[in-house]
């Protein structure tokens, strides 16, 4: 079956057309700066690549995606009939959705109710859904929620130590994100370990990053919270900090609280600590060249990630598997190595040769003496969305 996967952001639209049985990506389309006169759309297939300037809003961008897919010169289908269904990444499902849902008017209303929890992303997701329903009226649309995988957390994990009425009135609690990725990693790990007990810590490390404690295929805790700002130190995000910093900085800088939150999301993290970049490749290079701030930021990063992993060791009563994924987790042997060295107290040990080989490859990298099995598993959120779309439509 062929599934069109749509990931609509506030100013972007990413799409993949996937043959699910084989996992083959037939085409990728990326629309950037959506909603502006400078919108640009890139189309890639095995045979062709095209980049065009095309002023477009979200609806127009999806219309153009369908046009590109069917283009007689470089398209990959002859008719939209060859699209079996559309799977949409929806950032926030709140407590309403713990699984993917076939989109109908009721589900659309539910997603809209969660807009306040993801004001930049959920409205864009809805624009994508409306456009697909308009252009492909007879095709099933499925909403796959990034928060759904973490709905298995218990109250002691997701409640914050604030008045319960704030949770009951406003839904303030830990939701967690990267759930589609963590779900994919759990399913992929199962292929490795078979019937062995799954007590895993997933390290989804990239510009945005989160850890997830997984027991028997279910999320029991994760590092991100009400928003993706919480948890471990990231590329431009602070991760967990003293909340009093928000009001203190707003007062000192004479700026609004929302402006402080924007700083914590976009101008902080490794970018602020290193003074070099939010890109770990740049930071590692600067550190190798003797940049002391870059070296310090990396030391802090390794320790910060390891501290959260140690916390999840307690949550799981001892982990049996580590899984590294994400742009950094999949591609940086040195970062994996340094994090695991911090956790050697738990008996984790890498095979250096295997670790160095595992750049973007799915493989086991722990030594034969390690008490914890360590894997690199490249994540594939789009394929996970496509698979779950098929599960929902029942084909």
C-alpha positions in Angstrom: 0.0 0.0 0.0 1.1 3.6 -0.8 0.6 6.1 2.0 1.1 9.9 1.7 2.6 11.1 5.0 2.0 14.8 5.8 3.9 16.7 8.6 2.6 20.3 8.6 4.6 22.8 10.7 3.8 26.4 11.3 5.9 27.6 8.3 6.8 24.3 6.6 5.2 21.2 5.1 7.1 17.9 4.9 5.7 15.0 2.9 6.8 11.5 2.0 5.1 9.1 -0.3 5.8 5.6 1.1 5.4 2.0 -0.1 4.7 0.6 3.3 5.4 -3.1 2.7 9.0 -2.4 1.7 9.5 0.8 3.5 10.6 2.4 0.2 10.3 6.2 0.0 8.9 6.8 -3.5 9.1 10.6 -3.2 9.9 13.4 -0.7 8.5 16.9 -0.9 9.5 19.7 1.4 7.8 23.1 1.4 9.6 25.8 3.3 8.6 29.4 4.3 5.0 28.4 3.7 2.6 31.4 3.9 5.1 33.8 2.4 5.9 35.1 -1.1 9.3 33.3 -0.7 7.9 29.8 -0.2 10.1 27.2 -1.9 9.1 23.6 -2.7 11.6 20.8 -3.2 10.6 17.5 -4.8 12.9 14.4 -4.8 12.4 11.0 -6.2 14.8 8.3 -7.1 15.0 9.6 -10.7 14.5 13.4 -10.3 14.9 16.4 -8.1 13.2 19.7 -8.6 13.3 23.0 -6.6 10.9 25.8 -7.3 9.8 29.1 -5.8 6.1 28.9 -5.3 4.2 31.4 -3.1 1.9 29.2 -1.1 -0.1 28.7 2.0 -0.6 25.2 3.5 -3.6 24.4 1.3 -1.8 25.5 -1.9 1.3 23.7 -0.8 -0.6 20.4 -0.5 -2.2 21.0 -3.9 1.2 21.5 -5.4 2.5 18.3 -3.7 -0.3 16.4 -5.5 0.5 18.1 -8.8 4.2 17.2 -8.5 3.4 13.6 -7.6 1.4 13.3 -10.8 3.6 15.4 -13.1 3.9 13.5 -16.5 7.6 14.3 -16.8 9.0 13.5 -13.3 6.1 12.4 -11.1 5.7 9.0 -9.6 2.0 8.3 -10.0 -0.5 8.7 -12.8 -3.5 9.3 -10.6 -4.4 10.1 -7.0 -6.1 6.7 -7.0 -2.6 5.3 -6.4 -2.6 7.0 -2.9 -4.4 4.6 -0.6 -4.6 7.0 2.5 -3.0 10.0 4.1 -1.3 9.9 7.5 -0.8 13.1 9.4 1.6 13.8 12.2 -0.3 15.8 14.8 1.9 17.2 17.5 -0.5 17.2 20.4 -3.4 15.0 21.2 -3.6 15.9 24.9 -5.3 13.3 27.0 -8.0 12.8 24.3 -6.0 10.5 22.1 -3.8 7.5 23.1 -3.8 6.0 19.6 -4.0 7.0 15.9 -7.5 8.0 14.8 -9.4 8.0 11.6 -10.1 11.7 10.9 -13.7 12.8 11.1 -15.4 16.0 12.3 -15.2 14.8 15.9 -11.5 14.1 15.7 -10.9 17.5 14.1 -12.8 19.2 17.0 -10.6 17.2 19.4 -7.4 18.3 17.7 -8.7 21.9 17.8 -9.3 21.6 21.6 -5.6 20.8 22.0 -4.5 24.0 20.1 -3.7 25.8 23.3 -1.1 23.1 24.1 0.6 23.4 20.8 -0.4 26.8 19.3 2.2 26.8 16.6 1.8 23.2 15.4 -1.8 21.9 15.9 -3.5 24.6 13.8 -1.0 23.9 11.0 -1.8 20.2 11.2 -5.5 21.0 10.9 -4.7 23.1 7.8 -3.0 20.1 6.3 -5.9 17.8 7.1 -8.5 20.2 5.7 -6.5 20.5 2.5 -6.2 16.8 2.0 -10.0 16.3 2.7 -10.7 19.0 0.0 -8.3 17.7 -2.7 -8.8 13.9 -2.0 -12.4 13.8 -0.7 -12.7 10.0 -0.8 -9.4 9.1 0.8 -9.1 8.2 4.4 -7.1 10.5 6.6 -5.5 9.3 9.8 -4.1 11.5 12.6 -1.0 10.0 14.3 -0.2 11.9 17.6 3.3 12.6 18.8 2.0 12.5 22.4 0.0 9.3 22.2 2.8 6.8 23.0 3.4 8.5 26.4 -0.3 8.2 27.5 0.7 5.0 29.3 2.6 7.0 31.9 1.1 6.7 35.4 0.0 9.7 37.5 3.1 9.8 39.6 5.1 10.3 36.4 2.9 12.8 34.5 1.6 15.0 37.3 3.5 18.1 38.4 3.7 19.1 42.1 1.4 22.1 41.7 -2.3 22.5 42.7 -4.3 19.7 41.1 -6.9 22.2 40.0 -4.4 23.5 37.4 -4.3 20.0 35.9 -8.0 19.6 36.1 -8.8 23.0 34.6 -6.0 23.5 32.1 -4.5 20.1 31.5 -1.1 21.1 32.9 0.9 17.9 33.1 3.7 16.0 31.5 2.7 14.9 28.0 6.1 14.0 26.3 6.9 14.3 22.7 8.9 12.3 20.0 6.3 9.6 20.8 6.2 8.5 17.2 9.9 8.0 17.1 10.0 6.3 20.5 7.3 3.9 19.4 9.2 3.1 16.2 12.3 2.4 18.3 10.4 0.1 20.7 9.0 -1.9 17.8 12.4 -2.1 16.1 14.1 -3.2 19.3 11.6 -6.0 19.6 12.9 -7.4 16.3 16.4 -7.6 17.9 15.6 -9.0 21.4 12.6 -11.2 20.5 11.0 -12.6 23.7 13.6 -11.1 26.0 12.3 -8.7 28.5 12.3 -5.1 27.2 13.5 -2.6 29.8 15.0 0.0 27.5 16.1 3.6 27.5 15.7 5.3 24.2 18.1 8.2 23.5 16.5 10.3 20.7 19.3 12.8 20.3 19.2 15.6 17.8 18.5 19.4 17.7 15.5 18.5 19.7 16.1 15.6 22.1 14.4 13.4 24.6 14.9 10.2 26.5 12.2 7.6 27.1 12.0 4.7 29.5 10.2 1.8 27.8 9.0 -1.3 29.6 7.4 -4.1 27.5 7.0 -1.8 24.6 5.2 0.9 26.6 6.4 4.4 27.7 6.7 4.6 31.4 8.5 8.0 31.6 10.1 10.6 29.3 12.0 13.7 29.6 9.9 16.3 27.7 7.0 17.7 29.6 4.1 20.0 29.0 6.1 21.3 26.1 9.2 20.1 24.2 11.3 22.7 26.1 11.6 20.4 29.1 14.1 17.6 29.8 17.7 17.3 28.6 19.9 20.0 27.2 19.3 20.5 23.5 20.6 22.3 20.4 18.8 25.6 21.1 16.6 24.7 24.0 17.5 24.9 27.7 15.9 21.7 28.9 15.0 21.8 32.6 16.0 25.0 34.4 14.9 26.9 37.5 11.4 28.2 36.5 12.1 31.4 38.4 14.5 32.4 35.6 11.5 33.3 33.4 10.1 36.1 35.5 13.6 37.2 36.7 14.9 37.6 33.1 11.6 39.2 32.0 12.0 41.8 34.7 15.7 42.5 34.2 15.4 42.7 30.4 12.0 44.5 30.5 10.5 41.9 28.1 7.4 39.8 28.1 7.3 36.3 29.5 6.6 35.0 26.0 9.7 36.6 24.8 11.7 34.8 27.5 10.2 31.5 26.5 11.2 32.2 22.9 14.8 32.8 24.0 14.8 29.6 26.0 13.5 27.7 22.9 15.6 29.3 20.2 18.7 31.0 21.6 19.8 28.7 24.4 21.0 25.2 24.9 24.3 24.1 23.2 24.2 27.2 21.0 24.4 29.5 24.1 26.8 27.3 26.1 29.3 26.7 23.3 29.1 30.1 21.6 29.7 28.3 18.4 26.6 26.6 17.0 23.6 24.5 17.7 25.0 21.9 15.4 27.0 19.2 17.3 29.3 18.7 14.3 30.5 22.3 14.6 30.8 22.1 18.3 32.9 18.9 18.2 35.1 20.4 15.5 35.6 23.5 17.6 36.4 21.4 20.7 39.0 19.4 18.8 40.6 22.8 17.8 40.9 23.8 21.5 37.8 25.9 22.0 37.3 25.8 25.7 33.6 26.8 25.7 32.9 24.1 23.1 34.7 21.6 25.3 32.8 22.7 28.4 29.4 22.5 26.6 30.1 19.0 25.5 31.1 17.9 29.0 27.9 19.4 30.4 25.9 17.7 27.6 27.3 14.2 28.3 26.7 14.5 32.0 23.2 16.0 31.6 22.1 13.1 29.3 23.7 10.5 31.5 21.9 12.0 34.6 18.5 11.5 33.0 19.4 8.0 31.9 20.5 7.2 35.5 17.1 8.5 36.7 15.4 6.1 34.3 17.6 3.2 35.5 15.7 3.7 38.8 12.4 4.0 37.0 13.0 0.7 35.2 14.7 -1.0 38.2 17.7 -1.5 35.9 17.6 -1.1 32.2 18.6 -4.0 29.9 18.8 -2.1 26.6 20.0 1.4 25.4 18.9 2.6 22.0 20.5 5.6 20.3 18.6 7.4 17.5 18.1 10.8 16.0 20.6 12.9 14.0 23.2 13.0 16.8 22.4 9.6 18.3 22.6 7.8 15.0 25.7 9.5 13.6 28.1 10.5 16.4 30.2 7.6 17.8 32.0 10.0 20.1 28.9 11.3 21.7 27.5 7.8 22.2 30.8 6.7 23.7 31.1 9.6 26.1 27.5 9.2 27.4 28.0 5.5 27.9 31.3 6.1 29.8 29.3 8.3 32.2 27.0 5.3 32.7 29.7 2.7 33.1 28.8 2.4 36.8 25.8 0.4 35.6 27.9 -2.0 33.7 27.5 -0.6 30.2 30.4 -1.0 27.8 30.7 -0.3 24.1 32.7 -2.2 21.5 34.7 0.7 20.1 35.1 -0.9 16.6 31.3 -1.5 16.3 30.5 1.9 17.7 32.7 3.6 15.1 31.1 1.5 12.3 27.6 2.4 13.4 27.1 5.7 11.6 23.5 5.8 10.5 23.4 2.0 10.6 21.1 -0.3 12.5 23.4 -2.5 14.7 24.3 -3.6 18.1 27.4 -1.7 19.5 27.9 -3.0 23.0 30.8 -5.3 23.9 30.3 -9.0 24.9 31.0 -8.0 28.5 28.4 -5.3 28.7 25.6 -5.8 31.2 23.3 -3.6 29.0 22.9 -4.2 25.3 23.4 -1.0 23.3 21.9 -0.5 19.9 21.9 2.2 17.2 18.5 2.2 15.4 17.9 5.0 12.9 14.5 6.3 13.6 11.8 6.6 10.9 8.8 8.6 12.0 7.3 8.8 8.6 7.3 5.0 8.2 5.8 4.7 11.6 3.0 7.1 10.6 2.4 5.1 7.4 2.2 1.8 9.3 -0.2 3.2 11.9 -2.3 4.6 9.1 -2.7 1.2 7.6 -3.6 -0.3 11.0 -6.4 2.2 11.4 -7.9 1.8 8.0 -7.8 -1.9 8.4 -6.1 -3.1 5.2 
